[in-house]
Amino acid sequence: MTGNVDVVTRRVLVLNGPNLGRLGSREPDVYGHQDLSELRTRLAAAAADDVEIDLRQTDDEAELIGWLHGAVDAGEPVILNPAAFTHYSYATRDACALVTKAGIPLVEVHISNPAAREEFRHTSVIGAVATGTIAGFGFDSYVLALRAVGLAA
């Protein structure tokens, strides 16, 4: 008997906050020379075969919050680099809390190690509501987060 086999695709949201659309040209000594398209390629290579990487970037906090609400509604895990929102955005923090309180993994990631940078970067308002935080490993921070949410190959 032959027939169509339904393949279930799992999806992970990889959300990036302000100024990360400038990766590759913004402070390459801190963030490296790779851009978001290279991150997408790297994550696709690291993901399990049935995983779709939905990588997004915004400089707009309201848009980011809307994406987090969508993750709750869809039950999709989130890998989040909140960028500057990390340090002061209680609105983003509250949206992240909705994700984890729904039992959905949300891993906070950072390309650089905020604790080794300027003092104002040492505090994350997101970390307390995230499932976990991975920082300081460049784009490998995202790959490690993909493993943490159970979607790596």
C-alpha positions as CSV (number, residue, x, y, z in Angstrom):
1,M,0.0,0.0,0.0
2,T,1.3,3.4,-0.9
3,G,0.1,6.7,0.3
4,N,0.9,10.1,1.5
5,V,2.6,10.2,4.9
6,D,1.9,13.4,6.8
7,V,5.1,14.9,8.0
8,V,4.7,17.0,11.1
9,T,7.0,20.0,11.1
10,R,8.1,21.5,14.4
11,R,8.8,25.2,14.4
12,V,11.0,27.4,16.6
13,L,10.8,31.2,16.7
14,V,14.2,32.8,16.8
15,L,13.5,36.4,17.7
16,N,16.1,39.2,17.6
17,G,15.6,42.7,19.0
18,P,16.9,46.2,18.1
19,N,20.0,46.8,16.0
20,L,20.6,43.1,15.4
21,G,19.6,43.7,11.8
22,R,23.0,45.4,11.5
23,L,25.0,42.3,12.4
24,G,28.0,41.9,10.2
25,S,28.6,45.7,10.2
26,R,27.7,46.8,13.7
27,E,30.7,46.6,16.1
28,P,32.3,43.5,14.5
29,D,34.8,43.4,17.3
30,V,31.9,42.6,19.7
31,Y,29.4,40.8,17.4
32,G,31.5,39.4,14.7
33,H,31.3,39.7,10.9
34,Q,28.4,37.4,10.3
35,D,24.9,38.6,9.5
36,L,21.4,37.2,10.1
37,S,21.3,35.3,6.9
38,E,24.4,33.4,8.0
39,L,22.7,32.8,11.4
40,R,19.7,31.4,9.5
41,T,22.0,29.0,7.5
42,R,23.8,27.9,10.7
43,L,20.6,27.2,12.6
44,A,19.1,25.3,9.6
45,A,22.2,23.1,9.5
46,A,22.0,22.4,13.2
47,A,18.2,21.8,13.4
48,A,16.6,18.4,13.2
49,D,15.2,17.5,9.8
50,D,11.6,18.2,10.8
51,V,12.3,21.6,12.3
52,E,11.5,24.9,10.7
53,I,13.6,27.9,11.8
54,D,11.4,31.1,11.8
55,L,14.1,33.7,12.3
56,R,12.9,37.3,12.7
57,Q,14.4,40.7,13.7
58,T,12.7,43.9,14.7
59,D,13.6,47.3,16.2
60,D,10.0,47.7,17.3
61,E,9.2,46.5,20.8
62,A,5.5,46.2,20.1
63,E,6.2,43.9,17.2
64,L,8.4,41.7,19.3
65,I,5.8,41.5,22.0
66,G,3.2,40.5,19.4
67,W,5.5,37.7,18.2
68,L,5.9,36.5,21.8
69,H,2.1,36.4,22.2
70,G,1.9,34.4,18.9
71,A,4.4,31.9,20.4
72,V,2.0,31.4,23.3
73,D,-1.0,30.9,21.0
74,A,0.9,28.5,18.8
75,G,2.7,26.7,21.6
76,E,6.1,27.3,19.9
77,P,9.4,27.5,21.7
78,V,11.3,30.7,21.5
79,I,15.0,31.6,21.2
80,L,15.2,35.3,22.0
81,N,18.0,37.8,21.7
82,P,16.3,40.8,23.2
83,A,19.3,43.0,22.6
84,A,18.9,46.4,24.4
85,F,15.4,45.4,25.6
86,T,17.3,42.9,27.9
87,H,18.2,45.7,30.3
88,Y,15.0,47.7,30.8
89,S,11.9,46.5,29.0
90,Y,9.4,45.2,31.5
91,A,6.9,45.0,28.7
92,T,9.1,42.5,26.9
93,R,9.8,40.7,30.2
94,D,6.0,40.3,30.8
95,A,5.4,38.9,27.4
96,C,8.3,36.4,27.9
97,A,6.7,35.4,31.2
98,L,3.5,34.6,29.3
99,V,5.5,32.1,27.2
100,T,7.2,30.3,30.1
101,K,4.1,30.3,32.3
102,A,2.3,28.5,29.4
103,G,5.0,25.8,29.8
104,I,6.8,26.8,26.6
105,P,10.6,27.0,26.6
106,L,12.1,30.4,26.0
107,V,15.8,30.7,26.0
108,E,17.5,34.1,26.2
109,V,20.6,34.3,24.1
110,H,23.3,36.9,23.6
111,I,26.2,36.9,21.1
112,S,28.5,38.6,23.5
113,N,28.8,38.2,27.2
114,P,26.8,41.1,28.7
115,A,28.5,40.5,32.1
116,A,31.9,41.3,30.6
117,R,30.8,44.5,29.1
118,E,29.6,47.9,30.4
119,E,27.9,47.9,33.8
120,F,24.5,48.9,32.4
121,R,24.5,45.6,30.4
122,H,25.0,43.4,33.5
123,T,21.3,43.3,34.5
124,S,18.7,41.3,32.5
125,V,15.0,41.8,33.3
126,I,14.3,38.8,30.9
127,G,16.6,36.3,32.6
128,A,14.3,35.8,35.7
129,V,11.4,34.6,33.5
130,A,13.4,32.8,30.8
131,T,13.8,29.0,30.9
132,G,17.6,29.7,30.7
133,T,20.2,32.1,29.3
134,I,23.1,31.4,27.0
135,A,25.6,34.2,26.4
136,G,29.1,34.9,25.1
137,F,29.4,32.1,22.4
138,G,28.7,34.2,19.3
139,F,26.3,32.4,17.0
140,D,26.9,29.2,18.9
141,S,24.7,30.7,21.6
142,Y,21.8,30.2,19.3
143,V,22.9,26.7,18.4
144,L,23.2,25.8,22.1
145,A,19.7,27.3,22.6
146,L,18.3,25.1,19.8
147,R,19.7,22.1,21.7
148,A,18.2,23.3,24.9
149,V,14.7,23.4,23.4
150,G,15.2,19.9,22.0
151,L,15.2,20.8,18.3
152,A,18.8,20.2,17.3
153,A,19.8,17.3,15.0
